[in-house]
Amino acid sequence: VAAGLHRASPVDLLAVETWLLDRLDRTSVIRRRSRGGARPPAWLRRVVASVHDDEMVSIDALARRQGVHPSHLTRTFRRWHGCALSSYVRDLRTQRAAVDLRRTALPIARIAATHGFADQSHFGRCIRRLFGLSPGAYRRAHDSFYRRRSRGRTVGA
């Protein structure tokens, strides 16, 4: 594996890094925050599931559904996940928009609007913060990566 990483292109390394960071994020945050094997409250797990189902839902609506105060929701979320709920939602929207950048030819402004970003500039800042590339550079990097992998084969085969 190590020898293969030395020969890998920057795009390959970016894909590996993105995958690893996603897996680390999903598995380690709750374990790091838990004390003695404790799990987050069930209502908080339902909030996270709701956010993953509908990334446009408001904090007030999430709190109302679970019967907790919005301030209590945001404090408890930060304690268990190590970040603000709004940051978590923004990063989730950014990651989903990045999938659209990789897999579609939709204009960047349309992808930004579809995923709830105020404008293309805000979207660009979020993509840069997460991936270190502008949306256009991110798309080009992944486009060449997928084109190179599918050479000689039909896409999806």
Salt bridges, closest charged atoms under 4 A:
ASP12 OD1 - ARG148 NH2 3.05
ASP22 OD2 - ARG23 NH1 2.35
ASP22 OD2 - ARG26 NE 3.21
GLU55 OE1 - ARG96 NH1 2.86
GLU55 OE2 - HIS115 ND1 3.20
ASP91 OD1 - ARG129 NH2 2.51
ASP100 OD2 - HIS115 NE2 2.69
ASP143 OD2 - ARG147 NH2 2.29
